[in-house]
Amino acid sequence: MADETKKVVCIEDELEMIELVKLILGRNKFDVTGAVGGHEGLSKISEIQPDLVLLDLMMPEMDGWEVYQKMKASEEMRDIPVIVVTAKAQSIDRVLGLHIARVDDYITKPFGPQELLDSVERVISSKAQTQQEISS
């Protein structure tokens, strides 16, 4: 992976989870910005233009699927990869997430630090490879 610091926005309704993600990814040279809830998350994405978004599904006010739909409808956000992070482990949610909504990956809580890191690195590498293929 390239040496430059990759920017990640973590949209979550639990501050403890944002801090955990910052701790895990921060140790691995990622610049993580936390956003509490969907509205704040969308404004942070617009402001930062991150390399990746970690998105919780179960949030009050605006849930993760609504945030995801708004991202995909936006010219400036539609190409930003999304990893859904949720406690909803039912297989139908995984199928919806990966195949119908086409999120880039899906992690269920509780997750291990290595699982999170592997997913983030895989999705960012895949995005970089796709952009390289498009530009060549």
N, C-alpha and C positions, 0 to 999 in steps of 0.2 A: 504494500500500500504506500502511496505517496507520503512524503514527509509533512506536507501542510496539514494543519489542524482541521479536522472535519467538524462542521457545525451540526448539532442535533437539537431539535426542539422536542421536549417531552411534555405532552399534554395529558394531564392527570388531575383528578380531583382530590388526591391524597398527597399532602406535602411530604410525608415520610417516603412515599414511593419516588417522588421527584428527587429527594435527597439521596436515596439509594442508587438511582440511575446515575446521578451526578458523580457519586462516589466511584461506582464501577467503571463508568466510561471516562471519567476525568483522569483516573489512573492510567488510562490507555490513550492519552493524548486527544481526547474528544472534547470539544467545547460545548457543554450542555446548558441550554437555557430551559428553565422550567416555566410552564404556564398552567395556572389553575383554572381548568374548565375550557370549554370549546371556544367561547368568544375571545378570551385572552389568547388562547392558542392560535386562532386564525390571525389575530393582529401581530403576534410574534413571528409567525411564519412569513407574513407579508413584509415585516420590518427586516428580518434577518436573512431570508432566503436560504434556509438551511440545506445541508446535503441529505438530510434524513429527518423524518418525523416519527416519533414513538407516540402512539395514540391509544389511550384507554377508551374502551367502548362504553362502560357503565359510568356515566357522569350525569349530574343533575343539569337542568336547563337545556343544554345542547349535548346530545350523546355523540359518541365517537363516529357512528355511521353518518350523522348529519354533518359533522366536521369534514369527514372524508368526501362526502358528496359536494360540499362547498369548495373543497380543494380541487376536485376533479373538474368542476365547472369554471374554475378560475384560470385564465391564461397564464398568470405568473406562478401559480402553484401546482398546476396539473402534472408536471413532470417530476415533482419531488417524491422520492420513494417513501412509502409508509409501512411501518411495522405496527400491527395491532398488538397491544399488550392488554390482556384482559383476564379476569377470573372466570369468564364464561368458557368452560372447557368442553361443552357439548360439541359433538362432531358436526352437527348441522351448522353451528356458528363458524367452525373452521372451514367447512365447504363454502358457505356464503362468503366468508372473507377472502379465501384464496382463489376461488374459481369464478364466482359471480361478480363480486366487487373488485377483484383483481388487486388486492393489497399485495405488497411485496413479500411479507412474511407475517407470521402469527405466533405470538408467544403467550403461553398461559401462566398466570400467577398461581402459586409462587414459582419463580424461576431461579435458576442458579446464575451466579455472575458470569460463568463461562458461556452458558447458553445465550445470555443477552449479548455478550461481546461477539460471539460467533455469528449470531444473526445480523447484528449491525455491520460487522465487517463484510459478511457475505453480500448483503444488499448493496452497500456502498461500492464494493468491488464490481458487482454485476452492473450497476448503473454506469460506473466509469468505463467498463468494457463496452457497453452498448453505445455510449457517447463516442468512444474511440472508433468503433465500427462505422457509425454514422458519418463521422468527419473524414474518414479515409476513403 
